[in-house]
Amino acid sequence: MSYHVLIVEDDPLIARELGELLERYGYEVSLLTDFKQVVADVLSARAHLVLLDLNLPFFDGYHICRELRKQSDIPLIVVTSRDTEFDELMSLNLGADQFITKPYNTQILLAKISALLSRSYEGGRDPVLRFKDLVLDLAESRLEYRGQSVELSKNELGILRALIQQQGGIVSRADLMYALWDSDSFIDDNTLTVNINRLRRKLASLGAEEVLRTRRGQGYSL
């Protein structure tokens, strides 16, 4: 399936370079060039995902996030030069699924786009994910490990899915929280800890207690 990404960025050079990057990786790309009615243009474009800058003429990205979420649940990633925690929290609370600051690592951006599309569109998701001896059945919400299996809750499944998709890479606590819960409500950080601990107990029941590793100050990895 070829995904359509709409770029809402008023710097022509940045927009063009980002568009060329995405096209090299197989995405269909559109660039918004008129910023007077962004919300209406986004809805009419029928894209699969939107990359949105915050600093735009006429209406800023906050307003666009808020208005889009009243009418659509289209996957939305804010890509901006604003880098404060306030900007990130505001963007997520208003409906953005991810927040990425410029200058960004292109491979990280591509990975976040791919992960968000995968969990947003059923047809773009493999029903079974694998990493070493782990086999995660998304349809059955079941984890298999060396001949044994256990059923997972929705949140346990979401945590493992995010970790397996990174294939051994580190996933931050923030990214796990965005993957598990709607970004328009702030979730207590302790809620993630509770779900991580429950998942650890299920892994231990399979003899895989060492599989999920805590990366102090960074997040988690397999």
C-alpha positions in Angstrom: 0.0 0.0 0.0 1.3 3.4 -0.9 0.6 6.0 1.8 -0.1 9.6 1.0 1.6 12.2 3.3 0.6 15.8 3.3 3.3 18.3 4.3 2.1 21.6 5.9 5.3 23.7 6.0 5.6 27.3 4.9 9.4 27.2 4.2 9.6 26.1 0.5 13.1 24.7 0.8 12.3 22.6 3.9 9.1 21.4 2.4 10.7 20.4 -0.8 13.6 18.5 0.8 11.3 16.7 3.2 9.0 15.8 0.3 11.9 14.4 -1.8 13.1 12.3 1.2 9.7 10.8 1.7 9.3 10.1 -2.1 12.6 8.2 -2.0 11.1 5.9 0.6 8.0 5.2 -1.4 5.5 7.7 -0.1 3.1 9.7 -2.2 3.7 13.4 -1.2 1.7 16.6 -1.4 2.8 20.0 -0.3 0.4 22.6 1.0 1.3 26.1 -0.4 -1.8 28.2 0.6 -2.2 28.6 4.3 -5.4 30.6 4.5 -7.7 27.6 5.0 -5.3 24.8 6.1 -8.0 22.7 8.0 -10.3 22.6 5.0 -7.4 21.8 2.6 -6.1 19.0 4.8 -9.5 17.4 5.0 -10.1 17.6 1.2 -6.6 16.2 0.5 -7.6 12.8 1.9 -4.0 12.1 3.0 -3.1 9.2 5.3 -0.8 11.4 7.5 0.0 15.1 8.0 3.4 16.6 8.9 2.6 20.0 10.4 4.8 22.9 11.3 3.7 25.1 14.2 5.0 28.4 12.8 2.6 29.2 9.9 1.0 32.3 8.5 -2.6 33.2 9.3 -3.2 30.4 11.8 -0.5 28.6 13.9 -0.2 24.8 14.3 -2.0 24.8 17.6 -5.1 26.2 16.1 -4.9 23.7 13.2 -4.4 20.8 15.6 -7.4 21.8 17.6 -9.7 22.3 14.6 -8.6 19.2 12.8 -9.3 17.0 15.8 -12.9 18.3 15.9 -13.5 16.7 12.5 -10.9 14.1 11.9 -8.6 11.5 13.5 -6.0 11.6 10.7 -2.5 10.7 12.0 -0.6 14.0 12.7 3.0 14.6 13.4 4.2 18.1 14.4 7.6 18.9 13.0 8.8 22.2 14.3 11.8 24.3 15.4 10.1 25.0 18.7 11.7 22.8 21.3 10.3 23.5 24.7 8.4 21.0 26.8 5.5 23.5 26.7 5.3 23.3 22.9 5.4 19.5 23.0 2.8 19.2 25.7 0.5 21.7 24.0 0.8 19.9 20.6 0.0 16.5 22.1 -2.8 17.8 24.2 -4.4 19.5 21.2 -4.3 16.3 19.1 -0.9 15.7 17.6 0.2 12.0 17.7 4.0 12.8 17.7 6.2 15.8 18.2 9.6 16.1 16.4 11.9 19.1 16.6 14.1 20.5 13.9 16.8 19.8 12.9 15.7 16.1 13.0 17.4 12.8 12.4 15.8 11.7 9.1 15.9 8.0 10.1 14.1 8.7 13.3 11.5 10.8 11.5 11.0 8.0 9.0 10.7 5.4 11.8 8.1 7.5 13.6 6.1 8.0 10.4 6.2 4.3 9.6 5.2 3.3 13.2 2.3 5.8 13.3 0.9 4.6 9.9 1.3 1.0 10.9 -0.9 1.4 14.0 -3.4 3.7 12.3 -4.3 1.6 9.3 -5.1 -2.1 9.7 -4.1 -2.9 6.2 -0.6 -1.6 6.8 0.1 -3.9 9.8 1.5 -7.4 9.8 -0.8 -9.5 12.0 2.3 -11.2 13.4 5.5 -9.5 14.6 8.7 -11.3 15.4 11.9 -10.4 17.2 14.3 -13.2 18.1 12.3 -15.8 20.0 9.3 -13.6 20.5 6.2 -14.0 18.3 3.5 -11.4 18.8 0.1 -12.2 17.4 -1.7 -8.9 17.0 -5.0 -10.3 16.0 -5.2 -12.7 19.0 -3.4 -10.4 21.4 -1.1 -13.3 22.3 2.7 -13.6 22.9 4.6 -16.8 22.1 8.0 -17.6 23.4 9.9 -20.9 22.9 6.8 -23.0 22.7 4.8 -21.3 25.4 2.2 -18.5 25.1 0.3 -16.0 27.1 -2.6 -13.6 26.5 -1.9 -9.9 26.7 -4.1 -6.9 27.6 -4.5 -4.1 25.1 -1.8 -2.0 26.8 0.6 -4.9 27.1 0.2 -5.6 23.5 0.8 -2.0 22.6 4.0 -1.8 24.6 5.4 -5.0 23.0 4.3 -4.0 19.5 6.2 -0.6 19.9 9.3 -2.4 21.2 9.3 -5.1 18.5 8.9 -2.6 15.8 12.1 -1.0 16.9 13.9 -4.4 16.6 16.2 -3.9 19.6 16.3 -0.1 19.5 15.3 2.0 22.5 11.8 3.3 22.8 11.3 6.3 25.2 8.6 6.3 27.9 7.1 9.3 26.1 6.8 7.4 22.8 5.2 4.4 24.6 2.7 6.7 26.2 1.8 8.3 22.9 1.4 4.8 21.4 -0.9 3.6 24.1 -3.2 6.5 24.9 -4.9 9.3 23.0 -2.7 12.3 22.9 -5.5 14.8 23.7 -5.4 13.7 27.4 -2.4 13.7 29.7 -1.7 10.3 31.3 0.0 10.0 34.7 3.5 8.6 34.1 2.9 6.0 36.8 0.2 4.4 34.7 2.8 3.4 32.2 5.0 1.9 35.0 2.0 -0.2 36.1 1.6 -1.6 32.6 5.3 -2.2 32.2 5.4 -4.2 35.5 2.4 -6.3 34.4 4.0 -7.1 31.1 7.2 -8.1 33.0 5.3 -10.6 35.0 3.8 -12.1 31.9 7.2 -12.4 30.3 8.5 -14.0 33.5 5.7 -16.6 33.3 7.2 -17.6 29.9 10.7 -17.7 31.2 11.5 -14.5 29.4 12.0 -12.2 32.3 15.3 -10.8 30.9 13.9 -9.9 27.5 12.5 -6.5 28.5 15.3 -4.2 29.5 15.2 -0.8 31.2 17.5 1.8 29.7 18.0 4.2 32.5 17.2 7.8 31.5 16.3 6.7 28.0 13.4 4.2 28.0 13.1 0.5 27.2 14.3 -2.0 24.7 14.2 -5.7 23.9 
